[in-house]
Amino acid sequence: MDKPASWQLTATTINCDAVDDEATILVYKDWSVKCTGHARYASSKEAHGLLRRKSRSLGRRLECLGPECPKVMQYREKLLSEESSSGKAA
C-alpha cells in the first residue's frame, strides 16, 4: 500500500443494509476511502432521526458504521488485491 493506485478515483454503488439505502464507496489514489452513506446518515441530528424512523419501520436497528464499515473495507481490500496482482502496487 506504499504506492498510490494507478487511477485517481474509483467508485462502486452498493445497497447498504446498515442504512437501508444505496451508498457509493469512493476509493482515492492514496487509498483513502469515503462513503456517501456515511456523509448522508451520520452527519446531523436530522439524519440520525431518519435512521431511527427507518429502523422502527423495518423492525431492525439501522446504524452507519462509517469508514470502518466492513463493506467499505472489503471494497478497498479488493482493489488493493487487484492492484497488487497486476504488479502496480507494492
C-alpha positions as CSV (number, residue, x, y, z in Angstrom):
1,M,0.0,0.0,0.0
2,D,3.1,2.3,-0.2
3,K,2.5,3.1,-3.8
4,P,-0.5,5.1,-5.0
5,A,-3.1,3.4,-7.2
6,S,-2.8,3.5,-11.0
7,W,-6.0,5.5,-11.1
8,Q,-7.2,8.8,-9.5
9,L,-10.5,7.6,-8.1
10,T,-12.8,4.5,-8.4
11,A,-16.2,4.0,-7.0
12,T,-19.0,1.5,-6.7
13,T,-22.6,1.8,-5.6
14,I,-23.9,-0.8,-3.2
15,N,-27.2,-1.4,-1.4
16,C,-26.2,-0.8,2.1
17,D,-28.1,-2.8,4.7
18,A,-26.7,-0.7,7.5
19,V,-28.8,2.3,6.4
20,D,-31.3,0.6,4.1
21,D,-30.3,2.7,1.1
22,E,-27.9,2.9,-1.7
23,A,-24.4,4.2,-0.9
24,T,-21.4,4.9,-3.1
25,I,-18.0,3.9,-1.9
26,L,-15.2,6.1,-3.2
27,V,-11.5,5.0,-3.1
28,Y,-8.9,7.6,-4.0
29,K,-5.4,7.2,-5.4
30,D,-3.8,7.4,-1.9
31,W,-6.2,4.5,-0.8
32,S,-8.3,6.8,1.4
33,V,-12.0,5.9,1.3
34,K,-15.3,7.8,1.6
35,C,-18.8,6.5,1.7
36,T,-21.7,8.7,0.7
37,G,-24.0,6.8,3.1
38,H,-21.8,7.9,6.0
39,A,-21.9,11.5,4.7
40,R,-25.7,11.3,4.4
41,Y,-26.7,9.4,7.6
42,A,-24.0,10.3,10.1
43,S,-23.7,14.0,9.6
44,S,-26.6,15.6,11.5
45,K,-29.4,15.1,14.1
46,E,-31.8,15.1,11.2
47,A,-30.0,12.2,9.6
48,H,-30.0,10.3,12.9
49,G,-33.7,10.9,13.2
50,L,-34.3,9.5,9.7
51,L,-32.4,6.3,10.6
52,R,-34.4,5.9,13.8
53,R,-37.7,6.2,11.9
54,K,-36.5,3.8,9.2
55,S,-35.4,1.4,12.0
56,R,-38.8,1.4,13.6
57,S,-40.5,0.9,10.2
58,L,-38.2,-2.1,9.3
59,G,-38.2,-3.6,12.8
60,R,-34.4,-3.7,13.0
61,R,-31.7,-1.3,14.0
62,L,-30.0,0.7,11.3
63,E,-26.6,2.3,12.0
64,C,-23.9,3.7,9.7
65,L,-20.5,2.3,10.8
66,G,-18.6,5.0,8.9
67,P,-15.2,4.5,7.2
68,E,-14.6,1.3,9.2
69,C,-17.7,-0.4,7.7
70,P,-17.0,-4.0,6.5
71,K,-18.3,-3.3,3.0
72,V,-16.1,-0.2,2.6
73,M,-13.0,-2.1,3.8
74,Q,-13.8,-5.1,1.6
75,Y,-14.1,-3.0,-1.5
76,R,-10.8,-1.2,-0.6
77,E,-9.1,-4.6,0.0
78,K,-10.4,-5.9,-3.3
79,L,-8.9,-3.0,-5.1
80,L,-5.6,-3.4,-3.3
81,S,-5.5,-7.0,-4.2
82,E,-6.3,-6.2,-7.9
83,E,-3.5,-3.6,-8.0
84,S,-1.0,-6.0,-6.3
85,S,-1.8,-8.8,-8.7
86,S,-1.3,-6.5,-11.7
87,G,2.1,-5.5,-10.4
88,K,1.2,-1.8,-10.0
89,A,1.2,-1.6,-6.2
90,A,3.7,-2.6,-3.6
